[in-house]
Amino acid sequence: MKSGTMSRRSFLGGLSALGAVGVSKSLFPSWMPRLAFRQADQAAAGDVLVCVFLRGGIDGLSAVVPYGEGGNYYDRRPTLAVPESSVLDLDGFFGFHPTLAPLHEVFQAGGLTVVHATGSTDPSRSHFDAMQFMEYGTPGSKTTGTGWIGRHLQTAAWQNDSPFRAVGMGALLQSSLRGSQSPLSLRSIADFHLRGREGELRQLEQILADLYTMQAPPDLLGSQAQLVFDAVDTLQSLSAENYVPANGAAYPEDDMGFGLGLRQIAQLIKADVGLEVACVDLGGWDTHENQGTLDGYFNALLDTLSRGLAAFYADMADQMSGITVVTMSEFGRRVEENASHGTDHGHGNFMLLMGGGVHGGQVYAQWPTLASEALSEGDLAITTDYRDVLAEVVSMRLMNPALEQVFPNHTVTPLGLIVPR
């Protein structure tokens, strides 16, 4: 390929091997993926946020079991209920599924808080709509166009010029990151090494350099252009295969890349590349049939979640005081199991908060009970808006008071879950 004659298709075909690397749209065509660029005045003052989205609607009543409900829970789930004898007690009423034993240890050590009967107030049972509403931070509105994390990054008082300011792990960029500060989408750090094929990497770097020459006048290159090459150089310097987690932490080797995503987030934090926010997903929770609460699919998926988060907590122990991890899912499952030994789309669910800045070792729930008259069309009712949980993280740990911009048209209710930084 001659310099200056590269096609858009050829460029994208080569660059796809590296993950989504891009540049400011002020310099390059709209079809190119982009990175976030900010001119640095000072370092970010808040925690690193790690946002875990459990896609598909996790069965929160099997993960965090309200065993104290007695028949209101057990009678409705004759084959799927977690036996009280197997529950890992949290507070005398709620308990963890036994596969969450690694997180139970974190809970007992004060590093984990559980929020129950929480979620998005919009009643949609559509996966697409519910995920979009939750990630946008505007339940019921499809026209927002930006995510709650994206608006946080835009309104934060500090400036951070790192191309690693926000990273979405996985094949698709999370909607919560959408905004004017476009994030880096990263499948795998190892992909930037092309699995040892350094000659191909050099060729792709030359293609990228040629693209700058082709698409932008020389006087517009400046510092923004240099950041793209700095990003590639930084990823080259990180040896994913040789990374050794601290404290014997063992990340799960799952097919969905959840353990790998958390492991690489840990590596980026330790490399001090300016990471403020990282998002990673764990999907597959749409358990309509043969859920396998204790010995099947759900149990295996919950094991991946538990071991992944516990490994991250152990690996980052020395830095966990400046990290906040939050989990969420678009909705919960119905209280009553269905005829296919599964659970259908529901409403209320749970969230986890993990890190040095949480009031750990507690279950926060304005519990509505599972009595028939307290259910919301057969579902666990939502008594805590998930935005209130996130708002405390944003204001007290990410040090951003602009909650009216991050969560528009929402009046925040203080919950007391977070220790001010």
Summary of the structure (lengths in Angstrom):
residues: 421
radius of gyration: 22.1
end to end distance: 53.1
largest distance: 73.0
contacts: 1431
relative contact order: 0.21
helix: 38%
strand: 15%
